[in-house]
Amino acid sequence: MRRLGNFACYPLRMKSFNRSIFCLVVAIGICANVFAQDTAPTKPASGVATGTAVQTPAASPNATQVEMTQDGATDGQARKTKRVMVFKEGSGTPAAKAVANPADTIDPKAKAIYDASVAAAKKVTSFDGVTQMKMVIPQGEELPPGFGEPARFVTVLDTDDGNGVAGFRLEVLKDAKPTRIITNMDDNTAVTDLTAKTFLDLGKNMNPVMEDVIQHFPRWIMEQKMGSEEEDAPKPVSFTLEPEETVDGTPCDVVRIVRQMTLESQPDGDAEEGEKLTPQTVRFTETIAFARSDNMPRRIVETNNMNAGEMGGPPPTTTTYSNVKINSTIDPALFTQKMPEGFTKVDAPTEEEEESAQTTPPLAFRAGDKAPDFKLTSLAGTEVTLDSLKGKVVLLDFWATWCGPCKKIMPVIQAISEEFKDKGVAVFGVNTWEKKDSVVNAKTYMESKKYTYGCLLAGEELAKTYGITGIPTLILINKDGTIAFAEMGAGGDTKKMLQEAITAALAK
C-alpha cells in the first residue's frame, strides 16, 4: 500500500493485527488522512455495472473514488458497493521529486527536537493514552457517525515483531466514561457495548471495528518504527520552531514540519496526445507539539496543499493525545474480555450483512419518481427550467473541471448529444462544485474540447436536492417529467447504456 496504488476506504479483512494494519495506518498518515465521502449509486437502465469512478469535493483531486459494484440489483435497490480510493498512476512512485520553496528553512533546534522524537518512538514498547481526531470538513458535508469521539487506546508492541502488537484495548469515551470496549489479542476480537449491554465475539474478523481502531491508533509511533522516510515518501523541506505550549498540562516544544513532492501527472482522459502535462505539487504540513517529558506528540495538526491551493485536498485534521503513558507495564488481561453478567451475546455479522453495511444509500430520487424542477442559467446566459423542456427526454450530467472521471465521460456525452440532437433529446452538463470561477472554468473547458452540448451553471443546489455526493452523476428524465434512471459514477460502457436508455425513453 505504500506505493499509493490503491487506498482502501473500507474495512479490510485480515488474519492478524500486525504489520498489515500498520501499513494501512502509515498510508493514512502519508496521504494526510484522505477523506472520501460515501456515494449513492442507483441501478442504471441496463441493470449491470462492474465498476464506477466518482470524485467528491472533499476528496483529493489526485485520487479517484472507485466503486466496485455487484450486478443483479433490481429497480429501486441500492447496489452493494466497496469504495476504494485510487491514486493516479505514479502519484507515489520513486519518480516523485521534492522541490523546496525558497521560503523553506531548516532550524537546527527544531530538527533536533523532531529527530529526538523519532528516535524515542522507535524504542516505544507500550502506549496508554486518550486519543481524539477532529477534522475540518467543507460546509454541507458530514462526518461518519462516531468520528471524532475520544477514546482510550492501550497497546503493547510485540517484542518478537517490532512492527506488530501483542494486543490492544480501545475504550470509546463519553463524559470520560467508557461506552464501548474493543479488545484484540491472539487474533481474537471482542466488543462490549456498555450502553446497549451487548457482547460481541468477532473472532478473527476485525472488519466491524476497523474504522475505530484506525482512528485512534497512535499512528506517529508506528510511522517512526516502520520508517516513514521511504524513497517515495514526501521529503521534509522545512523545520521551524513555533512558540512553546502547554498541552494536556505538559510543557511542549512545537515544531512545524513541511514535506513536499512533485507528482508526475498522468493522463486522465483529458489530455490530448502529446500534450505536456503539468506536474502537481503537494505540500504536507504537520505542526506537532512534542512533550518534553517523553518526546512524544501531544497534538498533531495536519494540512496539505496541492498546486498552491488551486486544487482541493484532504481536510485539515487535529489529533490530540492526553493522559499519555509510554513504556509502562501493561497487564495482558486488558486485551481480552468476557461477557459481563446480565449482558446479551449478539452474533457476529455474516459476510452478507457486512456487504449490506457497506451499501451506500440511494439518491433522493429514483426511476419512476417525478423529477424536481430547476431553474439554472446556461453558459449562453439564458434561463433553463425543467418545465421549459417538457415533452423532451432530458439528460443531465453533473460535472466539474477538476473531476477526472467527469472529463473521461464528456466525449461520450458529446457523442450522445450529436446522435440524438434532432430526436427530441436535450443534453446538459450541470457544472457543480467548481473550485474557482465556474463561468470562466466551464466555458474555457467546454470550448477547448469543442463540446457543443448545453452547459448549466451553479448546480450545487440541484445536486443537493437529488442527494448527489459524488460526480459525475447522470440523470435521465422522461418526456413526462419522470426519472428514467439516476446513476452516480462513470464505469462500464456508458455510451451503450445511454443509447439504450434514451431510445427506450423516446419510445414511451
C-alpha positions in Angstrom: 0.0 0.0 0.0 2.9 2.4 0.5 3.2 2.8 -3.3 -0.2 4.5 -3.2 -1.6 2.3 -5.9 -4.8 1.7 -4.1 -6.0 3.3 -1.0 -8.8 1.4 0.8 -11.6 3.5 2.4 -13.5 0.5 3.6 -12.7 -2.1 6.4 -10.1 -4.6 5.4 -10.3 -8.3 6.0 -7.0 -9.7 7.6 -5.9 -12.6 9.6 -3.9 -10.8 12.2 -3.5 -7.3 13.5 0.2 -6.8 12.9 2.3 -5.2 10.1 -0.7 -5.2 7.7 -2.7 -2.7 9.9 0.4 -0.6 10.4 0.9 -0.4 6.6 -2.6 1.0 6.4 -2.0 3.4 9.3 1.2 4.7 7.7 -0.6 5.1 4.4 -3.3 7.1 6.0 -0.7 9.4 7.6 1.3 9.9 4.4 -1.9 10.6 2.5 -2.8 13.3 5.1 -6.0 11.4 6.1 -7.7 11.5 2.7 -11.4 11.8 3.5 -13.7 10.2 1.0 -17.5 10.7 1.1 -19.9 7.8 0.6 -21.6 7.8 -2.7 -25.0 6.6 -3.7 -25.4 4.8 -7.0 -28.8 3.5 -8.1 -29.4 0.9 -10.8 -28.8 2.1 -14.4 -31.2 1.1 -17.2 -29.0 -1.8 -18.1 -29.0 -3.3 -14.7 -25.3 -4.0 -14.9 -22.3 -2.1 -13.6 -18.9 -3.7 -12.8 -17.1 -0.6 -11.6 -17.7 3.1 -11.4 -15.5 6.1 -10.6 -16.6 9.3 -8.9 -15.0 12.3 -7.2 -16.3 14.3 -4.3 -15.5 18.0 -3.5 -13.8 16.8 -0.3 -11.7 14.1 -1.9 -8.2 14.6 -3.2 -8.3 15.6 -6.9 -5.2 13.4 -7.3 -7.3 10.5 -6.3 -10.4 8.9 -7.7 -13.0 7.1 -5.6 -13.8 3.8 -7.4 -16.8 1.8 -6.6 -16.8 -1.9 -7.3 -20.4 -2.9 -7.6 -22.3 -6.1 -7.7 -24.6 -6.9 -10.6 -28.2 -8.0 -10.3 -29.9 -5.3 -8.3 -33.5 -4.7 -9.1 -35.1 -1.4 -9.7 -35.1 0.8 -6.6 -32.5 -1.2 -4.8 -29.2 0.1 -3.8 -26.3 -1.9 -5.1 -23.7 -3.5 -2.9 -20.6 -1.3 -3.1 -17.0 -1.4 -1.9 -15.3 2.0 -2.0 -11.6 2.3 -3.0 -9.5 5.5 -3.3 -7.3 5.0 -6.3 -4.4 7.5 -6.8 -3.3 8.4 -10.3 -0.5 6.0 -11.5 2.8 7.4 -10.5 1.4 9.7 -7.7 3.6 8.0 -5.1 6.3 6.4 -7.2 10.0 7.0 -6.8 9.7 9.4 -9.7 8.2 11.9 -7.3 10.7 14.7 -6.6 11.0 17.0 -3.6 11.2 20.7 -4.5 11.9 23.2 -1.8 10.2 26.6 -1.6 12.7 29.5 -1.3 10.9 30.4 2.0 11.5 27.0 3.5 14.1 26.8 6.3 15.6 24.2 8.5 16.0 25.3 12.0 18.7 23.1 13.6 17.0 23.2 17.0 13.6 22.3 15.5 15.1 19.4 13.6 16.9 18.2 16.7 13.6 18.1 18.6 12.0 16.2 15.8 14.9 13.7 15.5 14.8 13.1 19.2 11.1 12.2 19.0 11.7 9.8 16.0 14.5 8.1 18.0 12.3 7.8 21.1 9.3 6.5 19.1 11.5 3.7 17.7 12.1 2.5 21.3 8.5 2.6 22.5 7.3 -0.8 23.9 3.8 0.3 25.0 1.3 3.1 24.7 -1.6 4.1 27.0 -3.4 7.3 26.4 -6.6 9.1 25.3 -6.7 9.9 21.6 -9.1 12.1 19.7 -9.1 13.1 16.0 -11.0 16.1 14.7 -11.4 17.1 11.1 -12.4 20.4 9.4 -14.8 19.5 6.5 -16.5 21.6 3.8 -19.8 23.2 4.7 -22.7 20.8 3.9 -20.6 17.7 4.3 -21.0 15.2 7.2 -18.5 13.0 9.1 -19.2 9.3 9.6 -21.2 8.6 12.8 -18.9 8.3 15.8 -16.0 10.1 14.2 -14.2 12.5 16.5 -15.1 10.8 19.7 -12.3 10.5 22.3 -11.1 7.0 23.2 -8.5 5.4 25.5 -6.1 3.3 23.5 -3.8 0.8 25.2 -1.3 -1.3 23.2 1.8 -3.4 23.8 4.2 -3.8 20.9 5.1 -7.4 20.0 8.7 -7.9 21.1 9.1 -10.7 18.5 8.0 -8.3 15.8 8.7 -4.7 16.3 6.1 -3.8 13.7 3.3 -5.7 15.3 1.4 -5.6 18.6 0.8 -8.2 21.3 -2.7 -6.8 21.8 -4.8 -3.7 22.2 -7.7 -2.3 24.1 -9.9 0.6 22.9 -12.4 2.3 25.1 -14.7 4.8 23.4 -15.4 7.5 25.9 -18.4 9.8 26.7 -18.0 12.2 29.7 -14.7 10.4 30.4 -16.5 7.1 30.9 -16.4 4.0 28.6 -19.4 3.3 26.4 -17.9 0.6 24.2 -14.8 -1.6 24.7 -12.9 -3.3 21.9 -10.1 -5.7 22.6 -7.8 -7.8 20.5 -5.3 -10.4 21.4 -4.0 -13.6 19.6 -6.2 -12.7 16.6 -9.4 -12.7 18.8 -11.5 -9.5 18.8 -14.4 -8.8 21.2 -16.7 -5.8 21.7 -18.7 -4.9 24.8 -21.3 -2.3 24.3 -21.9 -0.9 27.8 -24.9 1.3 26.7 -26.8 -1.5 24.8 -25.5 -4.1 27.3 -24.4 -6.5 24.5 -21.3 -8.6 23.9 -19.9 -9.5 20.5 -17.3 -12.1 19.9 -15.8 -11.3 16.4 -13.0 -13.9 16.5 -10.6 -13.1 13.7 -13.0 -10.7 11.9 -12.0 -7.1 12.7 -14.0 -5.5 9.9 -16.8 -4.1 12.0 -14.3 -2.3 14.3 -11.5 -1.4 11.9 -12.6 2.3 11.4 -12.5 2.8 15.2 -9.1 1.2 15.5 -7.5 3.2 12.7 -9.0 6.5 14.0 -7.4 6.1 17.5 -4.2 4.1 16.8 -1.1 6.1 17.9 0.0 6.4 14.3 3.0 8.7 14.8 4.8 5.9 16.8 4.2 3.3 14.2 5.2 5.5 11.4 8.6 6.0 13.0 9.0 2.4 14.0 8.3 1.3 10.4 10.4 4.1 8.9 8.2 6.7 7.1 11.2 8.2 5.3 11.0 5.7 2.4 12.3 6.7 -1.0 8.9 7.5 -2.4 7.5 9.4 0.6 7.2 13.2 0.7 10.5 14.6 1.8 10.9 17.2 4.6 11.9 20.5 3.2 11.4 22.7 6.3 11.7 22.5 10.1 10.7 25.6 12.1 10.3 26.2 15.8 6.9 27.6 16.9 6.2 29.2 20.3 6.3 26.6 23.1 2.9 25.5 24.6 1.5 23.5 27.5 -0.7 20.8 26.1 -2.6 18.4 28.5 -0.7 20.0 31.3 2.6 19.1 29.7 5.2 21.6 28.5 5.8 21.0 24.8 8.1 22.2 22.1 6.2 22.9 18.9 7.7 22.1 15.6 6.3 22.8 12.1 7.4 20.3 9.5 6.7 20.7 5.8 7.1 17.8 3.4 6.9 18.4 -0.3 7.0 16.4 -3.6 6.1 16.9 -7.2 3.8 14.3 -8.7 4.4 13.4 -12.3 0.9 13.9 -13.7 -0.6 11.1 -15.8 -3.3 11.4 -18.5 -6.8 11.2 -17.0 -8.8 11.2 -20.3 -8.5 15.0 -20.6 -5.0 15.4 -22.2 -4.5 15.4 -25.9 -2.0 13.1 -27.4 1.5 14.6 -27.0 0.2 17.3 -24.7 2.6 18.2 -21.9 1.1 17.6 -18.5 1.6 20.0 -15.6 3.2 18.3 -12.6 1.2 18.6 -9.3 3.0 20.0 -6.3 1.9 18.6 -2.9 2.9 20.1 0.4 2.1 18.3 3.6 2.4 20.3 6.8 2.5 18.9 10.3 2.6 21.1 13.4 3.5 18.8 16.3 3.6 19.6 20.0 6.3 17.3 21.4 6.2 16.7 25.2 9.5 17.5 26.8 8.9 14.7 29.3 8.9 11.8 26.8 9.4 13.4 23.4 6.0 12.0 22.2 3.4 14.1 20.4 0.5 15.6 22.4 -1.1 17.3 19.4 -0.6 16.9 15.7 -2.2 19.3 13.2 -2.1 18.2 9.6 -2.9 20.1 6.4 -2.0 19.7 2.8 -1.9 22.0 -0.2 -2.0 21.0 -3.8 -0.8 23.3 -6.6 -0.7 26.3 -4.3 -4.3 25.9 -3.3 -5.6 25.7 -6.9 -6.7 22.1 -6.2 -8.8 20.8 -3.3 -7.3 18.3 -0.9 -7.9 16.3 2.2 -9.4 18.4 5.0 -7.2 19.5 7.9 -7.1 17.2 10.9 -6.1 17.7 14.5 -5.2 14.7 16.7 -4.7 15.1 20.4 -3.1 12.7 22.9 -3.8 13.1 26.6 -3.1 11.1 29.8 -0.2 9.5 27.9 1.9 6.8 29.5 4.8 5.5 27.4 6.7 2.2 28.1 4.6 1.4 31.2 3.9 -2.2 32.3 0.6 -3.3 30.8 -1.4 -6.3 32.1 -2.2 -8.5 29.1 -5.6 -9.2 30.8 -6.7 -5.8 29.4 -6.7 -7.2 25.9 -9.3 -9.9 26.5 -13.0 -9.7 27.5 -15.6 -12.0 28.9 -19.3 -11.3 28.6 -20.4 -9.3 31.7 -23.3 -10.7 33.8 -26.7 -9.5 32.6 -25.4 -8.7 29.1 -26.8 -10.2 25.9 -24.5 -12.0 23.4 -25.1 -11.0 19.8 -24.0 -12.8 16.7 -21.1 -11.6 14.6 -22.3 -10.2 11.3 -22.3 -12.5 8.3 -20.5 -11.7 5.1 -23.8 -10.7 3.5 -24.6 -8.4 6.4 -21.1 -6.8 6.2 -21.6 -6.2 2.5 -25.0 -4.8 3.2 -23.5 -2.4 5.8 -21.2 -1.1 3.0 -24.1 -0.4 0.7 -24.4 3.3 0.1 -27.8 5.0 0.5 -29.8 5.7 -2.7 -30.2 9.1 -4.3 -33.2 11.1 -3.1 -35.0 10.3 -6.4 -35.3 7.0 -8.2 -36.6 5.7 -11.5 -40.3 6.5 -11.8 -40.2 9.5 -9.4 -41.2 12.9 -10.7 -38.0 14.9 -11.3 -37.6 18.0 -9.2 -37.9 21.2 -11.2 -35.0 23.5 -11.6 -34.1 27.0 -12.8 -30.5 27.3 -13.9 -28.6 29.7 -16.2 -26.7 28.4 -19.2 -23.3 29.5 -20.4 -25.1 31.5 -23.1 -26.8 33.5 -20.3 -30.3 32.1 -20.9 -32.5 30.7 -18.2 -33.4 27.0 -18.4 -36.1 25.2 -16.5 -37.2 21.6 -16.5 -40.8 22.8 -17.3 -39.4 24.5 -20.4 -38.1 21.1 -21.6 -41.4 19.3 -21.2 -42.0 16.8 -24.0 -38.3 16.1 -24.4 -36.1 13.5 -23.0 -33.5 15.3 -20.8 -30.1 14.1 -19.9 -28.3 15.9 -17.0 -24.6 15.3 -16.4 -23.3 16.8 -13.1 -19.6 17.6 -13.6 -16.7 19.9 -12.7 -13.4 20.7 -14.4 -11.3 19.2 -11.6 -13.1 15.9 -11.8 -11.1 13.3 -13.7 -14.0 10.7 -14.1 -16.3 13.6 -15.3 -13.9 14.5 -18.0 -13.5 10.9 -19.1 -17.2 10.5 -20.0 -17.7 14.0 -21.5 -16.7 12.8 -25.0 -19.5 10.2 -24.6 -21.9 12.9 -23.6 -20.9 14.9 -26.7 -21.4 11.9 -28.9 -24.9 11.2 -27.4 -25.8 14.9 -27.9 -24.9 14.7 -31.6 -26.6 11.3 -32.1 -29.9 12.5 -30.6 -29.9 16.2 -31.4 -32.8 16.1 -33.8 -34.8 13.4 -32.0 -36.3 15.4 -29.1 -33.4 15.0 -26.6 -31.9 17.8 -24.6 -28.5 17.2 -23.2 -26.9 19.4 -20.5 -23.8 19.3 -18.4 -24.5 20.7 -15.0 -21.4 22.4 -13.6 -21.2 21.6 -9.9 -18.8 22.3 -7.0 -16.4 24.2 -9.3 -13.3 25.3 -7.3 -13.0 28.8 -8.8 -15.0 30.9 -11.3 -17.5 28.4 -12.6 -18.4 30.5 -15.7 -14.8 31.0 -16.8 -13.7 27.5 -16.0 -16.7 25.7 -17.5 -16.7 28.0 -20.7 -12.9 27.6 -21.2 -13.0 23.9 -20.8 -16.1 23.3 -23.0 -14.6 25.5 -25.7 -11.2 23.9 -25.5 -12.6 20.5 -26.1 -15.2 21.7 -28.7 -18.1 20.3 -26.7 -21.3 21.8 -28.1 -24.0 20.4 -25.8 -25.6 22.7 -23.3 -23.9 23.7 -20.0 -25.8 24.9 -16.9 -24.1 26.7 -14.1 -24.2 26.6 -10.3 -25.7 23.2 -10.0 -24.9 22.8 -6.3 -28.5 23.3 -5.0 -29.9 20.9 -7.6 -27.2 18.3 -6.7 -28.2 18.7 -3.1 -31.9 18.2 -4.0 -31.0 15.0 -5.8 -28.8 13.8 -2.9 -25.7 13.7 -5.0 -22.5 13.3 -3.1 -20.1 12.4 -5.9 -19.7 13.3 -9.6 -20.2 12.5 -12.4 -23.8 11.8 -11.8 -26.2 11.1 -14.8 -29.9 11.8 -14.5 -32.2 10.8 -17.4 -35.7 12.3 -17.4 -38.6 11.0 -19.5 -40.8 13.2 -21.7 -43.4 13.2 -19.0 -41.0 14.6 -16.4 -40.4 11.3 -14.5 -36.9 9.9 -13.9 -35.8 7.2 -16.3 -32.7 6.5 -14.3 -30.2 8.1 -11.9 -26.6 6.9 -11.9 -23.6 8.1 -9.9 -20.2 7.4 -11.2 -18.6 6.5 -14.6 -18.0 2.9 -15.4 -18.6 0.2 -17.9 -20.0 1.0 -21.4 -21.6 4.4 -20.6 -22.3 5.2 -24.2 -24.2 2.0 -24.9 -26.1 2.3 -21.6 -27.2 5.9 -22.5 -28.1 4.9 -26.1 -30.4 2.1 -24.9 -31.9 4.2 -22.1 -32.6 7.2 -24.3 -34.1 5.1 -27.1 -36.4 3.4 -24.5 -37.4 6.8 -23.1 -38.2 8.2 -26.6 -40.4 5.2 -27.3 -42.7 5.9 -24.4 
